[in-house]
């Protein structure tokens, strides 16, 4: 059947190629701007909550600065160590990620908050969300496995079965944590890598059918998920109940207008908007900076995604191509789910906005993924337009001599 691969330029497709050794500075600058903007917005969205709950208005701000500094170091590690080296850790990394999910769900190390058991307590450090690292592990494992067996991806033994096994184990554990949103994100990431590696139409059809069936069963199996669907369809029907979160999210966005109330001037964050500094931070952006601020954030993510897929198309080998595709899809789809949930295009899922929402595990995992992209960009293949042939300089000298 027809292969659904994404095409990458190769040396045979052009007369001249060049290898760049500098990282993609445009990508780096975009990510740096998003992280700095996120620190500012976390402080703006959280100082009221932090003072009320902790007696320290700077509590979440200081933690976000700490996580950003740590994430910067992790990003530098991902950038400096050749991306092919990380392929050695693909299987051990996936095993560790699965173990973390098991520890969260079945041991006292797991921390429950808001009816969901998603966080892992690691001594004096703030709890981390293990599923954020699982996304990274899935990208690394599938990219490595499918790159090694790129000629046999359409064989079930090397393509569909490993893909299905990873999804069943990881997705099942994520759902057990009452985190259907993360399970869907991981499925989309894995499907994008599978598609880029050369999956057949029937394989993609099987994945799509299984994914939709799984999501439908999970929604119907848990009453709170069905209530979220009802709140999505009409959030104002039960404004003090199932529609409370969505109602205040929309009120925050609506009150921002075109240019917003001004940085720090949000009213909904004053104990009305749930999780204003994390799950609802895009609503605070809309209220304080208006439609203009929201569009600038979306444009920054759009440019990041463009650079990421551009790097994937110019990666020097299949591993780099699949890694860049997976990381870019991860950040793109997670940002989409957060913004779509905030604007009531999709039901709310509690997914953080990459680089901007408060939270250490999400920030560190995403920044490491960016480090991998930067490392791939150091080895990217540049296709030169209208290259000059070796004989051209001699011809010009001959013309001048004549």
FENQUIQUI-V400398 format. One record per backbone hydrogen bond with DSSP energy under -1.0 kcal/mol. NH is the residue of the N-H (numbers start at 1). CO is the residue of the C=O. If there is no record, write none. Layout:
BEGIN
nh=NH co=CO
nh=NH co=CO
END
This chain:
BEGIN
nh=4 co=199
nh=9 co=313
nh=13 co=10
nh=14 co=11
nh=18 co=382
nh=20 co=380
nh=25 co=23
nh=28 co=24
nh=29 co=25
nh=30 co=26
nh=31 co=27
nh=32 co=28
nh=33 co=29
nh=34 co=30
nh=35 co=31
nh=36 co=32
nh=37 co=33
nh=38 co=34
nh=39 co=35
nh=40 co=36
nh=41 co=37
nh=42 co=38
nh=43 co=39
nh=44 co=40
nh=45 co=41
nh=46 co=42
nh=47 co=43
nh=50 co=46
nh=51 co=47
nh=52 co=48
nh=53 co=49
nh=54 co=50
nh=56 co=50
nh=59 co=56
nh=62 co=58
nh=63 co=59
nh=64 co=60
nh=65 co=61
nh=66 co=62
nh=67 co=63
nh=68 co=64
nh=69 co=65
nh=70 co=66
nh=71 co=67
nh=72 co=68
nh=73 co=69
nh=74 co=70
nh=75 co=71
nh=76 co=72
nh=77 co=73
nh=78 co=74
nh=79 co=75
nh=80 co=76
nh=81 co=77
nh=85 co=82
nh=88 co=85
nh=89 co=86
nh=90 co=87
nh=93 co=89
nh=94 co=90
nh=95 co=91
nh=96 co=92
nh=97 co=93
nh=98 co=94
nh=99 co=95
nh=100 co=96
nh=101 co=97
nh=102 co=98
nh=103 co=99
nh=104 co=100
nh=105 co=101
nh=106 co=102
nh=107 co=103
nh=110 co=107
nh=111 co=119
nh=113 co=116
nh=116 co=113
nh=119 co=111
nh=120 co=128
nh=121 co=109
nh=125 co=122
nh=128 co=120
nh=132 co=129
nh=134 co=130
nh=135 co=131
nh=137 co=133
nh=138 co=134
nh=139 co=135
nh=140 co=136
nh=141 co=137
nh=142 co=138
nh=143 co=139
nh=144 co=140
nh=145 co=141
nh=146 co=142
nh=147 co=143
nh=148 co=144
nh=149 co=145
nh=150 co=147
nh=152 co=149
nh=155 co=152
nh=158 co=155
nh=159 co=155
nh=161 co=156
nh=163 co=159
nh=164 co=160
nh=165 co=161
nh=166 co=162
nh=167 co=163
nh=168 co=164
nh=169 co=165
nh=170 co=166
nh=171 co=167
nh=172 co=168
nh=173 co=169
nh=174 co=170
nh=175 co=171
nh=176 co=172
nh=177 co=173
nh=178 co=175
nh=179 co=174
nh=183 co=179
nh=184 co=180
nh=185 co=181
nh=186 co=182
nh=187 co=183
nh=188 co=184
nh=189 co=185
nh=190 co=186
nh=191 co=187
nh=192 co=188
nh=193 co=189
nh=194 co=190
nh=195 co=191
nh=196 co=192
nh=197 co=193
nh=198 co=195
nh=199 co=194
nh=204 co=200
nh=205 co=201
nh=206 co=202
nh=207 co=203
nh=208 co=204
nh=209 co=205
nh=210 co=206
nh=211 co=207
nh=212 co=208
nh=213 co=209
nh=214 co=210
nh=215 co=211
nh=216 co=212
nh=217 co=213
nh=218 co=214
nh=219 co=215
nh=220 co=216
nh=221 co=217
nh=222 co=218
nh=226 co=222
nh=227 co=223
nh=228 co=224
nh=229 co=225
nh=230 co=226
nh=231 co=227
nh=232 co=228
nh=233 co=229
nh=234 co=230
nh=237 co=234
nh=241 co=238
nh=243 co=238
nh=244 co=241
nh=247 co=243
nh=248 co=244
nh=249 co=245
nh=250 co=246
nh=251 co=247
nh=252 co=248
nh=253 co=249
nh=254 co=250
nh=255 co=251
nh=260 co=256
nh=261 co=287
nh=262 co=288
nh=265 co=262
nh=270 co=267
nh=271 co=269
nh=272 co=268
nh=273 co=268
nh=278 co=275
nh=280 co=275
nh=281 co=278
nh=284 co=280
nh=285 co=281
nh=286 co=282
nh=287 co=283
nh=288 co=284
nh=289 co=285
nh=290 co=286
nh=291 co=257
nh=292 co=258
nh=293 co=289
nh=294 co=290
nh=295 co=291
nh=296 co=292
nh=297 co=293
nh=298 co=294
nh=299 co=295
nh=300 co=296
nh=301 co=297
nh=302 co=298
nh=303 co=299
nh=304 co=300
nh=305 co=301
nh=306 co=302
nh=307 co=303
nh=308 co=304
nh=309 co=305
nh=310 co=306
nh=311 co=307
nh=312 co=308
nh=313 co=309
nh=315 co=312
nh=321 co=317
nh=322 co=318
nh=323 co=319
nh=324 co=320
nh=325 co=321
nh=326 co=322
nh=327 co=323
nh=328 co=324
nh=329 co=325
nh=330 co=326
nh=331 co=327
nh=332 co=328
nh=333 co=329
nh=334 co=330
nh=335 co=331
nh=336 co=332
nh=337 co=333
nh=338 co=334
nh=339 co=335
nh=340 co=336
nh=341 co=337
nh=342 co=338
nh=343 co=339
nh=345 co=340
nh=346 co=340
nh=356 co=353
nh=357 co=353
nh=358 co=277
nh=363 co=359
nh=364 co=360
nh=365 co=361
nh=366 co=362
nh=367 co=363
nh=368 co=364
nh=369 co=365
nh=370 co=366
nh=371 co=367
nh=372 co=368
nh=373 co=369
nh=374 co=370
nh=375 co=371
nh=376 co=372
nh=377 co=373
nh=379 co=376
nh=381 co=314
nh=382 co=18
nh=384 co=16
nh=392 co=389
nh=395 co=391
nh=396 co=392
nh=397 co=393
nh=398 co=394
nh=399 co=395
nh=400 co=396
nh=401 co=397
nh=402 co=398
END
